[in-house]
């Protein structure tokens, strides 16, 4: 029974490491996206660029 518990612990450790790697990659990607400046005024409204003085866009 003890051997089974040790094997189970090893399997869960591997799964936890894989999950941590995925989460770390997602966090880095999110951080990279947030660090890039957003382009203001490039929104598309009704097939063309959105007017800069408008506060809403009618579709």
C-alpha positions in Angstrom: 0.0 0.0 0.0 2.9 2.4 0.8 4.3 1.8 -2.7 1.0 2.7 -4.2 0.9 6.0 -2.3 4.4 6.9 -3.3 3.6 6.2 -7.0 0.4 8.3 -6.7 2.4 11.1 -5.2 4.9 11.0 -8.0 2.1 11.1 -10.6 0.4 14.0 -8.9 3.7 15.9 -8.7 4.2 15.5 -12.4 0.7 16.7 -13.1 1.2 19.7 -10.8 4.5 20.6 -12.5 2.8 20.5 -15.9 0.0 22.7 -14.6 2.4 25.2 -13.1 4.3 25.4 -16.4 1.0 26.1 -18.3 -0.1 28.8 -15.8 3.3 30.4 -15.9 3.2 30.6 -19.7 -0.3 32.1 -19.6 0.8 34.7 -17.1 3.8 35.7 -19.1 1.6 35.9 -22.3 -0.9 38.1 -20.4 1.9 40.3 -19.0 3.3 40.6 -22.5 0.0 41.7 -23.9 -0.6 44.2 -21.2 2.8 45.7 -21.6 2.2 46.4 -25.3 0.7 49.8 -25.9 -2.8 49.8 -27.2 -3.5 51.6 -30.5 -6.1 54.3 -29.8 -8.4 55.1 -32.7 -7.9 51.9 -34.6 -11.4 50.5 -33.7 -13.5 49.5 -36.6 -17.1 50.8 -36.7 -19.6 50.0 -39.5 -16.7 48.8 -41.8 -14.5 51.8 -41.3 -12.5 53.5 -38.6 -14.4 54.7 -35.7 -14.6 58.5 -35.4 -12.4 59.8 -32.6 -14.9 62.3 -31.3 -17.7 59.9 -31.0 -18.6 58.2 -27.7 -20.7 55.5 -29.2 -20.8 53.4 -32.4 -24.1 52.6 -34.1 -24.0 49.2 -35.9 
